[in-house]
Structure formats: structure tokens, C-alpha cells
Amino acid sequence: MAFFNQSIEEDQSSKMTGVRRIKLGSQGLEVSAVGLGCMGMSAFYGDPKPEPDMIKLIHHAINAGVTFLDTSDIYGPETNEILIGKALKGGVREKVELATKFGIKFDSAAMEVCGDPSYVKYACDASFKRLGVDCIDLYYQHRIDKRVPIEITMGAMKELVEEGKIKYVGLSEASASTIRRAHAVHPITAIQLEWSLWSRDVEEDIIPTCRELGIGIVAYSPLGRGFFSSGPKMLENLDASDFRKYMPRFQAENLEHNTKMFERVNEMATKKGCTPSQLSLAWVHHQGNDVVPIPGTTKIENLEQNIGALSVKLTPEDMAELEAIASADSVKGDRSGAGIPTYQDSDTPPLSSWKA
């Protein structure tokens, strides 16, 4: 408790940048215009970072107005939710919009996607214990279980809303048809998807579907998993266990080509008087007031840069230049590694096929 009070007082004495608020989707959820992706604090991007440092970072973000926190039960696994729970003690919980996810688990070291109704409820209760909360603001199905009709999984999530355990429902990496079927069971507040200058396939079908249905858009990896912060140099500082080392876009056969894209973004950022990460993030912000990016970071200085992207104004000419830089042939390599499910493989069986 003493640590929390000290960190809050220190943060309040420093100069903070205001972050505007927006309505995410049409169901009533209001969040900060930029969120904080917390995955890299605990998992997948190398060794877990020191807990006191990450709690300080989270408190700094909240005091700066970045109150939309994103985690998942699979980050760690489980340890990221525990970290967030510690950061939310001492009256902090009431200051944030808390989003977590279920649906991915490891069984005998193999990844399994599960959307069974009993598992939905079990996973929610388990997240409560780790987070130290009795209600989750936004609860996502992290990946779609192709064995279970989406209507069945959504029915369980609807019951969680009715029980007061979750306030709003979301899906991550879901196809347009899956989104429509799910939304017919219970209104979806947000779809989480990868959207950045070099991941734009969602613009063809999923983004229009979300806007037609009044669903908010949460963009993860808006900085190309860090690539638009420092380009190929980022690879020099990655831990041996960082899974980005094995992602297709960072492999030698693709990296040289992709670096040309970063160089063009960097040149334009220099002219705009901002960093390449700020320019890249500003591009996402300029996609519409229904879009909230959730860049992850483990450093306060990077958090401040991400907040600064909200002040980067892009003219129609700027947007056109970025559109040219981010054309379909600008990037080589799949955005996800082998075996990682995406919306392209997320359609579920018809409801009529389900046997409980």
C-alpha cells in the first residue's frame, strides 16, 4: 500500500498529458482514446519484467489518462492478470476500464482453443481471483473455437452479463460472419484485431461489418510489434525467448524488404516533427473515432511517446502519403507465426449441429 501511495504522489507531481475519452462501440462503454497493452510485461516478448517497475508504469499510465488496460489469462500464462490485480489495489480499480480474455489454454504444452460454455464460466471466475475483482468491464473471447457454434459460446457470455460478472462482450480475431452470428445473440461492444500500417487485411470485410453493427474496434500491435518504433534495430535487443524472432516478417528473407517501408515512415516522421512510432500510431487514430489502439510497452518514455501520438495531426495529404507507403506490396511475410489462429480460420459449425 505504501508503494502505491508513493508512486501516485510522485506521478501527480510531474507534468501529465491529458488523454481524451471516447465511446467504444454503441453499448455504453467509455474508454481512453489510447489503451495500454500489458502482454509484454509478462509474456512472449522475452523474460517477465520486474514487477515493481511494471506496477509503476501502470500507475503512471492511469495518472496520465491511459485507463483502458488490456490483459488475458494466457499472458504468462496467468501471471499478467496477477500483476494487473496487484496494480489495481488501493482504490485504483475504479479508475480503469479493465479488459481481459479467455479461450486459449495450454494442454500438455500444446495450445488449445476452447469456447465450451462450462469453460467460459470457469475461466471468468479464475480471472476474478487473479485480478482481485468481482466484475470485468470488457471480456473477450480471445480466439474462436471452431468446434463450438459461436451462438453457444456467446450464450454463456450473455449469462455472465446477466449475472453482473462482466459488463461488455468482445471477440478477438473473429471473421465477419462469426461477428454477425455472435452479435445476434448478444450485442458485441468491441472487436479486437491487428491493425497497423503493415496489417491492413481487416479493412476489406471486418471493419465495415463492425461499423455497420455499431461495434467498436480495438487495434492490437498498432506499431507492428515494435517494428515502427526503431525498424530492424529492434531485433538486436530482443531476448532469446522473444517470439518475434521467429515471426515471418522479421526473417532475413523478408526483413530487408520490410525495412524499406520503415525507412519511408521514418523520413515522413522527421518532416512532421515526430517519431516514426508516433506517426504510425497517429495513422491508426485517424482511422476513426471508433478505433482505440492498445500499444504495449514496458517503458515509461515509450508510454509518453504513445500518448504524444494523439497530438499528431495528419492532413488528407499526409494520409494519402501513408496510404502509398502502406500499399499491399509494401510488406512481405505473414503477420502471424505458424499455428497461431486468426480470423481467417474462425468460422464455427452451425447452431443446429450442437449437441451439449
N, C-alpha and C positions, 0 to 999 in steps of 0.2 A: 504493500500500500504506500509505503514511504517513497519507494522508487517511482510509482505512478505520479504522486503529487509533485515530486521534484521535477519530473520530466515535463509535466503540463505547465508548471510555472516558468520553466526555462523557455519553453516554446512560446508562451504568451508574451514574453518579454522581447522576443525577436520580431522582426518585420514579417508579416504573413501576407500572402497574396490571396485575395478573395476568389472563390470559385462559384460560378453561377449554378443555380439549381434548374433541373428540367424534369418534366413529367416523362417517365419511361413507360411507353405503352398507354393504353386507354382505360386501364383498370384502377388508376389512382396512385400508383407508386411514384414518389418523387425522390430523385437521387442527385448527387453531384454530377456535373457535366463530364467529369473525368473520374474514373474509379481507380482502385488500386488492386492489381492482380497479385495475389500473395503466394502463388505456387513456388516461385523460385527461391523464396526464403527457406523452404524446407525440402524441396524435391526436384529431381530431374535436371536441374541446372547446376550440377556439382554437389559438393557436400553441404549439409544444412548450415546456415549462417548462425552466428551466436545469438541466442535468444534475447538477451538484454538489448542488443543492437537493433533487432527486428521490432521489439516492442517499442523502443524509442522512435523508430521510423514510422510505425503505425500511428503512434500518438502525434507525431509531427504532421503526418498526413491529415489526420482528423482536425487538428487545430488550424490547418491551412484551408480546410473546407473540403478536402477529399474524403468523403464519408461513405462512399459506396465500396465496400470491401468484398472481394471475391475469393472464395476458397473452395475446397472439395474434400470429401472423405478419402479420396485416393491420393491426395498430395501428402506424401510421406512414406507409406500411407498413414493417414490419421494424424500425424504429428503437426501438420499445418493447422488443422482445426483446433488442436490443443493450444498451439501458440496464439491463435486468434482469441481463443477463450481467455487466456491469461491477459492479453492486451485489453480486453473489454471489461475487466473487473474495475470496481471502484466508481461505478456510475457512467462508464464510457459506453456501455451497450446502448443506452437511449440516444446516443449522438450519431449512430451509424445506421446505414442500410446494409444488412448482412445477407449475403448470397452464398449459398453452398450447394453442393451437388451430390447425387448418388448415381449408382448404375454401373460403375466399373469396380471390379474386385479382382484380387489375385487368388487363384485356387491352385495350390501346388506350383507356385511361381508362374503359372500361366494366367494371362489376362482373360477375364470373363465379363461379358456384359449381361446384366440381369435387370429385367423390368417386371418380375413377378410381384403381384400385389403384396404378398406377405413380406417380401424383401424390401419393398418401398417403405413400409411402415417400420420395419426393423431398422433400416438404415437411418431414417429420420430420428428415431429415438436415440440411436447411437451417436448421431451428430449432436443432439441436445446435450448429452453427457460430456462430450469432449469440448463443446463450445461454452458450456455452462449457461445455457439459455433455455427458455421454455417456448420460444416461438422464433421461427426463421422468416425473415422478410421475403426472400425470393429463393425458391427451391427448384433447382433444375434437375431434369433427367440428363445426366452427363453424356451418355451415348445411348442410342436406341437399340433395344433388344429385338432383333429380327425374329425371334421365336414367339414373341408375345404381341398380340394385336395392340396397337398404341391406345386403343379405347380402354383396354383393361388396365394398363399402367396409369393412364390419366384418371380412370375411375378411382384408383387408390389415392392419387394425389388430390383429387377433388374431396375425398373423405378427410384428408389431412387439413384442408382448408376449412371444412365444415366443423372439424374438431378444434379449430383455433391453433393448430400446431404450426401452420405456415400461412402467410398472408397472400402470397402471389406465386404463380406457377410459371416455370420456364422450361424450355428444351434447349439442348446444345447439340449442334451438328445433326440437325433434322432436315429431311428433304421437304420440298414444298407440299407434296401430297400428304406426308406424315403430319406436317404442321396443320393442314386443313382438317384432317381427321381428328387430331387431338383437340383443336380449338372448338370443334363441335361438341365435345364432351364437357369441357370447362374452358372459359376464356384464358388464353395464354397472355401473360404480361410481357415476356421478353424471350427472344431467341438469341442464344449466344453462338457466334460464328467467327471464323477467322476472316478478317477484312483488313487489308493494308494495300499499299501501293503495289505489292507483288503477289497479292492473293485476292483476286477480284472475280473469281468464278461465281460467287454468290449473287452478283449483280444481275445475272440473267433471269433467275427464277425466284430465288428465295427472298431477296429484298423486296421485289414487287408484291409478293404474297404477304409478307409482314405488313407492308403499308396498306394493302387492301383490307386487311383484317384488324388494323389498329394495334399491331404488336410492336413493341419496342425492340431495338437492335443493340446488342452488346457485342462490341468488337474486341475479340482477344487477339493477342500478338499483333497489335497495330503497328509495331515497329519492326515487323519481320523477324521476330525472335531476337531482337537486338541488332540486326544487320544494319538498319538505318540509323543507328547511333554512331557506329565507328567503322562500318564496312568490314572488309576481310580481316582487319586488325583484331576484331573481337575474338577470332579463333585462336589468337596467340595466348589469350588469357583464360581460356576455358579449362576447367578442371578435367582430369582424365575421365571422370564419371559423367560429365555433362553430355546428355544425349543429343545435343545439337551437333556434336562432332560427327554423328552418323546420319544426319538428315541429308536428303538428296541435294538440296540447294547449296549445301556447304561443302560438297565433294569437289575435288580438283577439276573433274571434267565439266562442272557447271559453274564453279566459283569465279573463274576469270570472266566469263560472260556476264554473270550477275554483278560483278564489281563495276562494270561499265554503267549499270543503272545507278548504283550508289554514287558514283563519281558525278553523274549529271545532277542528282538530287543535291549533292554537296555543293556543287557550283551554284545552283539556284539559291540554296540557303544562304550562301555567302553574300549574294546580291540582295537578299531580303533582310540581311542582318540578324539571322537566327541560326540555330544549329540544324543539321540535317534531320535529327530526330524530331525537333520541333516542327519543321516543315512537313515531315511525313505524318506526324500526329495531327497537325492543322488540317491536312488534306482529309483525314477521317472526320474531324469535327465539321468540316464544311460539306459533308455529305447530307446533313440534315439535322434538325433538332430532335429527331427520334433516334439518334445514334449516340451511344456512350462507349468510348473506348476504355479499356481497362489495362493500360500498360503496367507491366510488372517491373519492380526494381528492388534492390536491396541497399540502395544508397540514397541518402537524403538529397545530395546535389542533383541526382538524376530525377528524383521526385519533383524538385523545384523546376527543373527544365521542362518536365511534362506539364506542370501547371502553367508555365510560361507559354506553352503552345496555344493556350486558349486566347492569348492576346495577339497571335499572328494572324493578320488579316490577308486573305487571298482574293485577288481580283478575278474576274472571269478570265482574263488573260493568263493569270497565274495558274488557274485551274486547268486551262487548256494546255499550257506547257507541261504540267504534271501528268495530264492525261496522255500526252505524247510520250513522255518518259516511261509511263507505266503501261505501255501497249502490250498486247498479248505475247509478242515475241521478245519482250524485254527480259524475261526470266526463264531460266532453264532448271528443270528438276521438279519433282512433285513437292508439294508443300508439307506432306506428312511422310513419316517413315513407313516401311513395310509393316503390315499388321495393325496399324493404328486406324480404327474405323472412322469414317467421316460421313457426312450427309449423303454422299453418293452411293452409300451402301446401307441405307437406313429404313427402307420400306419394310413394313411388317405384314403378317398374314391378315386376311380379312377377319372381322369380328366373328363371323359365322363359323370359323374354323376352331374357335377356342373351346377347350374342354378343361374346366377347372379341376 
